[in-house]
Amino acid sequence: MGKLIELKWLLISEFCILSFLCSGQKTVFISPSGNDAGDGTLKHPLLSLQKARDVARERKASGEKGSFTIFCRGGDYCFVSPVELGEQDNNLTIAPYKNEKVRFTGGISIDPRNIRPVVGSGKENIFPLKNRNFISMVSLRDLGINKYGQLKQVGFNHPISPAWMEVFINGKPGHLSRWPNDSVISLGKVIDKGSVAAEGDKDTRGGKFTYPGNHPSGWKASDDIWIFGYFRYGWADDAVKLASIDTVEKTFTTVQPHLYGYSSGKSWNAWYAYNIPEETDSPGEYCIDRKEGILYFYNPGKIEKLEVSVLEEPFISMKAASDITIQGITFECTREICVEIKSSCQCLLKDCLFRNIGTYAVNIADEQNGKVGKKNGLYRCRITQAGAGGIKLGGGNRQTLEAAGNYAEDCSISVFNRIYQTYCPGIQITGVGNCISHCEISDAPHFAVQLSGNDHLIEYNDIHDVCKVTDDVGALYYGRNPSERGNLVRYNYFHHISDVHSSSAVYHDDGACGMKVFGNVFYRAGSIPVLIGGGNDNLYMNNIFIDCPIAIHVDDRLLNWAKDWITPGNLFEKELNEIKYNQPPYSTKYPELTKYWDESPGLPKRNVVDKNVFINIGKVIKGNKSWLEYSDNNWVTNEDPEFVNREKQNFMLKRSSVVYKKVPGFQAIPFHSIGIRKKMMNDIR
């Protein structure tokens, strides 16, 4: 059946292409073997997307009306600068010709004939004898490749900027040579915690701490070694350069301080070291001698493709554009974001694959002081192996509550945070009135979704295997702004969220308010599936919780350790005043907000728990139940409520389920509709 559907879509696609050609529709062709001196026809295609854009513009200016399609013949298109699309390019489609495989790359492909063994060269003594036969080298300088990028601090509170040069072997991302290869080392005794900026110390003194064993004694090329770790809190990663290694006292001294100072004793206070030539000892590891321009890497045995990333700008940048569709393209091997869409309308990325990228795949936003772009989105796209996160999904006006209606739909986002491990989620949703639906987000150390803003819709998503490394974390996270309200989270499946540290499926952090969570299934969804951190007006209705140690935690942190947020002149007052919380549209749309300061702002209130089902839960509520409106319509049980197939995680309730008797008014959760609805074109390709 699947192959028949696939054939059907292929036939429809070919029919559409033939219709274009036969009806005289506006087309421009490009090909990796084309020539920008050509005329852009099928027989004489152009070489570059930029030239095709210019040709389409010229034809429009000469009087041709209607939509244009740029057809890409199969192959790789190498980008050295962005292609900018604006008002002149409205009603444009960029797509492969007859479903040929098209790849936009921001890298340089290295001919395998330029790969040399390190053994027998003047460089073999850099590497331990046991590894030399597995290490290959390429003179990047001889190939004219000289933009290697610099290693830098990355992680919590550091700006996201283009990644350094990365290496991709046979389509898979490598990583800088590290030790240990696949684990971490606990921080030893802290001798000097370094400058602590979070405590007002403006100095830039690095830290000093001990390490176990003698392994670092073998690191001779030690002038650019870095360590990555969680040096104090389990939600604040950092990467710092080593200033020195004392192999007698067994201490590391860092160049940079960590924002919160170096600390030890917690399970997450651990590190690994990287960019160490001597540690190039497993497939995928590499290092670059930036002075001599030489790439060294562990050879997996057969090199079919070797690429290095170069591009530090988006492939495509849309600004004030409308009705532009990019379909069926693979974006790969770049140091930066792939596509940005700003203050545009009805621009669509469809059936695209984004992989092996340095930061995010896509950024949808409004330009500063620009118009609100609307109905831009991604549909049936796949994102994997991103250095930071997946999608920045913004847009809308928080002053006026004008909604953007931007969206991510039927998308798969997995294996991200390769470089930036925290606060770079699969989808970062901001602004007003945007939507995440039918997506699958998985396999990450931190958030799946980070939310800010108002009136967003998050529905029918499959979110799992996230929060795998960090502490005090939520798969869906927002907080510290009581004006961010009207968000609806419904019909999602949160499951297999790590409970190694403190982790939640939905985390209302530090006074977060005004979210409705309806009809979701929480199965093995962290150590605390729901955490309400002192906020108001959060509604939990018609949800099912299964096999969790705690279901819902609620606290009054704004009356104790987090009380600074509500003191006069502090953060919450600034956030509320910024949007004029006691005037329309906020006062009319969220009338409870106008009384925020009059009703004991630090005391949790109007948090409703009603018509939920709790199955095999260790503790249903942790915290003072007076901070919740917990109704008698909730049902707590260890019984089988008659799921369709619990063993196979089909948590659809049978029509005969006892739930409908025990919880009057309980509405069936459309579990079968959760997740990606159709096979993505990326899987076909």
Salt bridges, closest charged atoms under 4 A:
ASP54 OD1 - ARG53 NH2 2.73
GLU64 OE2 - ARG59 NE 2.99
ASP76 OD2 - ARG103 NH2 2.74
ASP89 OD2 - ARG57 NH2 2.78
GLU100 OE2 - ARG73 NH2 2.85
ASP111 OD2 - ARG113 NH2 2.66
GLU166 OE1 - ARG418 NH2 2.59
ASP192 OD2 - ARG205 NE 2.91
GLU199 OE1 - LYS193 NZ 3.89
GLU199 OE2 - ARG232 NH1 3.76
ASP203 OD2 - ARG205 NH1 3.87
ASP223 OD2 - LYS291 NZ 3.81
ASP224 OD1 - LYS241 NZ 3.70
ASP238 OD1 - HIS158 NE2 2.88
ASP238 OD2 - HIS258 ND1 2.88
GLU279 OE2 - HIS215 NE2 2.62
GLU292 OE1 - LYS123 NZ 2.69
GLU304 OE2 - LYS302 NZ 3.76
GLU307 OE2 - ARG103 NH2 2.65
GLU312 OE2 - ARG335 NH1 2.86
GLU332 OE1 - ARG103 NH1 2.96
GLU332 OE2 - ARG355 NE 3.09
GLU340 OE1 - LYS342 NZ 3.94
ASP351 OD1 - ARG380 NE 2.78
GLU402 OE2 - LYS374 NZ 2.98
GLU409 OE2 - ARG677 NH2 2.45
ASP410 OD2 - ARG677 NH2 2.58
GLU440 OE2 - HIS464 NE2 2.73
ASP443 OD1 - LYS468 NZ 2.66
ASP455 OD2 - LYS589 NZ 2.72
GLU459 OE1 - ARG490 NE 2.78
ASP462 OD1 - HIS495 NE2 2.71
ASP465 OD2 - HIS464 ND1 2.62
ASP509 OD1 - ARG557 NH1 2.90
ASP510 OD2 - ARG480 NE 2.62
ASP510 OD1 - ARG557 NH1 2.83
ASP537 OD2 - ARG485 NH1 2.88
ASP537 OD1 - ARG606 NE 2.50
ASP547 OD2 - ARG524 NE 4.00
ASP547 OD1 - ARG646 NH2 2.74
ASP555 OD2 - HIS553 NE2 2.88
ASP555 OD2 - ARG557 NH2 2.84
GLU592 OE2 - ARG485 NH1 2.98
GLU599 OE1 - ARG606 NH1 3.20
ASP610 OD2 - LYS611 NZ 3.28
